[in-house]
Amino acid sequence: MIKVDKEFLLTDETVNCYGYRLLTSGLLLDRFEPPIGFFMHDREQGVAVKWDDLVVRDGALYGKPVVDETRFPDLAQQIIDGFYAAASVGHIVALEWSDEPELKLEGQTGPTVTKWFPRECSIVDIPGNYNAVAQNKLFDEGGNVLFDLSANLINPSFMKQIAIPVEALLALSLPNLVADSTPEQVLEVIRDLAAKAAKVTGLETEVKDLKAELENLKEKTNSEKINAIVEKALADHKINQATANKLKADYKSNVEGLQTLVDAMPAQNTISSQLKAEVPEKYHGKTWKELYMSGDLADIKKNYPDFYKTLKEANEK
């Protein structure tokens, strides 16, 4: 673990990009336990940071990240270098909220959450939670969705903060956008693009899962083929078990190479195969002493010298 001596603003009471706001005075900090965070709200990658030195100051929550360098070996240095300079609370559990006008700030379209806590707080690249999809929903303690604020992805307050001129938007060739478009029309265009982007993200995740499934299937098929080749090589007395284990490890992703190698190996002429092919059945399984007593050793020595030699060596051990 690497602790980065850099303080992050984790949350404050301003209106976020979904049109609602969280009162720091209503944050149940003791419920944010363990105080962990992901990278860009992606739980599948595992925990990226643990927040230390948490402190509430001037209506905001601050903390310093302790980075898991095993999972994210470059993240600590990227934070130090300023490539990732923002944090974003995620999976927000709203216990109490209000729609009272006196609690709303300019541009606020959603509720004011007066009692809450987060399940995690991620390291992100863009401050203001603009890309923090995990924040578009508020949950109860059972994980059920209380509010889905996806439609409020861009709110007037946020548009005023970024202050993008119409000319710049026109240069992007956004559909249905003209020079005299009203702010509401501009917002509608951007909301539509955001919805399409979310759909694309879902498709990308699906493609990623399918690729992973295909790789697992390919690996399983290769493993089955490798095992079959090695087992046949063992049965043909081309290799021993130690060699079989090594071939499985060395050729686990090279089925064709293993097959070519095994095909080039000669089968060993073992004693058992000699017994089956040459030595009469009446001599099978008998000891040197039994064959000596029966008078068969002379016949074996004369007609089956290799077998005689093997019996003699076994008797002398």
Backbone hydrogen bonds, N-H to C=O, Kabsch-Sander energy under -0.5 kcal/mol:
donor,donor_aa,acceptor,acceptor_aa,energy
2,I,67,V,-2.3
4,V,2,I,-0.6
4,V,65,P,-2.8
5,D,3,K,-0.6
6,K,4,V,-2.5
8,F,63,G,-3.2
10,L,8,F,-0.8
10,L,61,L,-2.8
11,T,61,L,-1.1
16,N,20,Y,-2.6
17,C,128,G,-0.8
19,G,16,N,-2.1
21,R,111,P,-1.5
22,L,12,D,-0.5
23,L,113,V,-2.6
24,T,22,L,-0.6
26,G,23,L,-1.4
27,L,24,T,-1.5
28,L,116,W,-2.7
29,L,27,L,-1.3
31,R,28,L,-1.8
32,F,28,L,-0.5
32,F,29,L,-1.0
33,E,31,R,-1.9
36,I,34,P,-2.2
37,G,49,V,-2.2
39,F,42,D,-0.6
40,M,38,F,-0.6
40,M,123,I,-2.7
42,D,39,F,-1.4
43,R,41,H,-1.0
45,Q,42,D,-1.0
46,G,43,R,-1.7
48,A,37,G,-2.4
49,V,37,G,-2.1
50,K,66,V,-1.8
51,W,35,P,-3.5
52,D,64,K,-3.3
55,V,62,Y,-2.2
57,R,55,V,-0.5
57,R,60,A,-2.9
60,A,57,R,-0.8
61,L,11,T,-2.7
62,Y,55,V,-2.9
63,G,8,F,-1.7
64,K,52,D,-3.1
66,V,50,K,-2.3
67,V,2,I,-3.4
67,V,65,P,-0.6
68,D,48,A,-2.7
69,E,67,V,-1.2
72,F,68,D,-2.4
75,L,72,F,-0.9
76,A,72,F,-0.6
78,Q,74,D,-2.1
79,I,75,L,-2.4
80,I,76,A,-2.4
81,D,77,Q,-2.5
82,G,79,I,-1.1
83,F,78,Q,-2.4
84,Y,78,Q,-1.0
85,A,83,F,-0.5
86,A,124,V,-1.2
87,A,9,L,-0.6
88,S,122,S,-2.2
89,V,10,L,-0.6
90,G,120,E,-3.1
91,H,134,A,-0.6
92,I,137,K,-0.6
93,V,117,F,-2.8
94,A,92,I,-0.8
94,A,139,F,-2.6
95,L,93,V,-0.6
95,L,115,K,-2.8
96,E,115,K,-1.9
98,S,112,T,-2.1
103,L,100,E,-1.6
104,K,101,P,-1.3
108,Q,105,L,-2.1
109,T,19,G,-1.1
110,G,19,G,-3.4
112,T,98,S,-3.0
113,V,21,R,-2.6
113,V,111,P,-0.7
114,T,96,E,-1.2
114,T,112,T,-0.7
115,K,96,E,-1.8
116,W,26,G,-2.2
117,F,93,V,-1.5
119,R,90,G,-1.5
119,R,91,H,-1.1
120,E,90,G,-1.4
121,C,36,I,-1.7
122,S,88,S,-2.4
123,I,38,F,-2.2
124,V,86,A,-2.3
129,N,126,I,-0.7
130,Y,127,P,-0.6
132,A,129,N,-1.0
133,V,131,N,-1.9
135,Q,132,A,-2.3
136,N,133,V,-1.8
137,K,134,A,-0.5
138,L,147,F,-2.2
139,F,92,I,-2.9
140,D,144,N,-2.3
143,G,140,D,-1.8
146,L,138,L,-3.7
147,F,138,L,-1.4
149,L,136,N,-3.6
149,L,147,F,-0.6
152,N,149,L,-1.6
153,L,150,S,-1.4
155,N,153,L,-0.5
157,S,107,G,-0.5
159,M,155,N,-2.2
160,K,156,P,-2.2
161,Q,157,S,-1.7
162,I,158,F,-2.2
163,A,159,M,-2.1
168,A,165,P,-0.5
169,L,165,P,-1.6
170,L,166,V,-2.7
171,A,167,E,-1.9
172,L,168,A,-0.6
172,L,169,L,-0.9
173,S,170,L,-2.0
174,L,169,L,-0.8
177,L,174,L,-1.2
178,V,176,N,-0.5
181,S,178,V,-1.8
186,V,182,T,-2.4
187,L,183,P,-2.5
188,E,184,E,-2.1
189,V,185,Q,-2.2
190,I,186,V,-2.3
191,R,187,L,-2.8
192,D,188,E,-2.2
193,L,189,V,-2.1
194,A,190,I,-2.5
195,A,191,R,-2.4
196,K,192,D,-2.1
197,A,193,L,-2.5
198,A,194,A,-2.2
199,K,195,A,-1.8
200,V,196,K,-2.3
201,T,197,A,-2.4
202,G,198,A,-1.9
203,L,199,K,-2.1
204,E,200,V,-2.7
205,T,201,T,-2.0
206,E,202,G,-2.0
207,V,203,L,-2.7
208,K,204,E,-2.4
209,D,205,T,-2.3
210,L,206,E,-2.3
211,K,207,V,-2.5
212,A,208,K,-2.1
213,E,209,D,-2.3
214,L,210,L,-2.5
215,E,211,K,-2.5
216,N,212,A,-2.1
217,L,213,E,-2.2
218,K,214,L,-2.6
219,E,215,E,-2.5
220,K,216,N,-2.3
221,T,217,L,-2.5
222,N,218,K,-2.5
223,S,219,E,-2.2
224,E,220,K,-2.1
225,K,221,T,-2.2
226,I,222,N,-2.8
227,N,223,S,-2.4
228,A,224,E,-2.0
229,I,225,K,-2.3
230,V,226,I,-2.4
231,E,227,N,-2.6
232,K,228,A,-1.9
233,A,229,I,-2.0
234,L,230,V,-2.2
235,A,231,E,-2.3
236,D,232,K,-2.2
237,H,234,L,-1.4
238,K,233,A,-2.8
239,I,233,A,-0.9
244,A,240,N,-2.2
245,N,241,Q,-2.3
246,K,242,A,-1.8
247,L,243,T,-2.6
248,K,244,A,-2.0
249,A,245,N,-1.6
250,D,246,K,-2.8
251,Y,247,L,-2.3
252,K,249,A,-0.7
254,N,251,Y,-1.7
258,L,254,N,-1.9
259,Q,255,V,-2.4
260,T,256,E,-2.3
261,L,257,G,-2.0
262,V,258,L,-2.7
263,D,259,Q,-2.4
264,A,260,T,-1.2
265,M,262,V,-1.3
268,Q,237,H,-1.2
270,T,268,Q,-1.4
274,Q,270,T,-2.1
275,L,271,I,-2.8
276,K,272,S,-1.9
277,A,273,S,-2.3
278,E,274,Q,-3.2
279,V,274,Q,-1.2
283,Y,280,P,-1.6
284,H,281,E,-1.2
286,K,283,Y,-1.4
291,L,287,T,-2.1
292,Y,288,W,-2.1
293,M,289,K,-2.6
294,S,290,E,-1.6
295,G,291,L,-0.5
295,G,292,Y,-0.9
296,D,291,L,-1.9
297,L,291,L,-1.0
300,I,296,D,-2.2
301,K,297,L,-3.0
302,K,298,A,-1.8
303,N,299,D,-2.7
304,Y,300,I,-2.7
308,Y,304,Y,-2.3
309,K,305,P,-2.5
310,T,306,D,-2.1
311,L,307,F,-2.3
312,K,308,Y,-2.5
313,E,309,K,-2.4
314,A,310,T,-2.0
315,N,311,L,-2.0
316,E,312,K,-1.6
317,K,313,E,-0.8
